[in-house]
């Protein structure tokens, strides 16, 4: 079973084994992974408050190409969305798990408890590359090297980065403009998709 394989298998030298690649579901690379499947049309149908959360989440969390490379668009969006909520006021320093897989589960629970995000996620599921059934994301993430998960947790625990709308001391500007949100979010997903494709193609 996938969950029983050691995480060290997610090293480039092991991906000469085509069976293992098929087992994790690495397929539809290249053009089908542009922006991880996210489209501007989907974003235009998304409520402004959800776009804002995604934008703030992107300003507060770095997702590596190794993680983005084995996640669907809704899984990446869930991470950004939850980061925006959980990191505000730095509550994440006291109330979130320090284990990578537990933290990802916690982030999903946060996002999927908000109906507006669920509407976006249902649209993104239709453009997903990987099986998004129960437990499938966790199975994929188990292949990552432990150092990648550890780096994600460390990045998540960085202090909240504020916008200019939240106080006199800030780290980024928020124009509070829907078109700007859409442009930035799409560009981020496009960049993630390119990085993920490049990484996976090199395995």
Secondary structure, DSSP 4 states (H G I P E B T S, - for coil): -GGGS-GGG-SGGGGG-HHHHHHHT--S-GGGGGGGG--HHHHHTS-HHHHHHHHHHHHH----HHHHTTS-HHHHHHHHHHHHHHSGGGTHHHHS-SSHHHHHHHHHHHHHTSHHHHHHHHHHHTT-SS--STTHHHHHHTTS-HHHHHHHHHHHTSPPPPBTTS-SS-SB-----HHHHHHHHHHHHHHHHHHHHHHHHT-
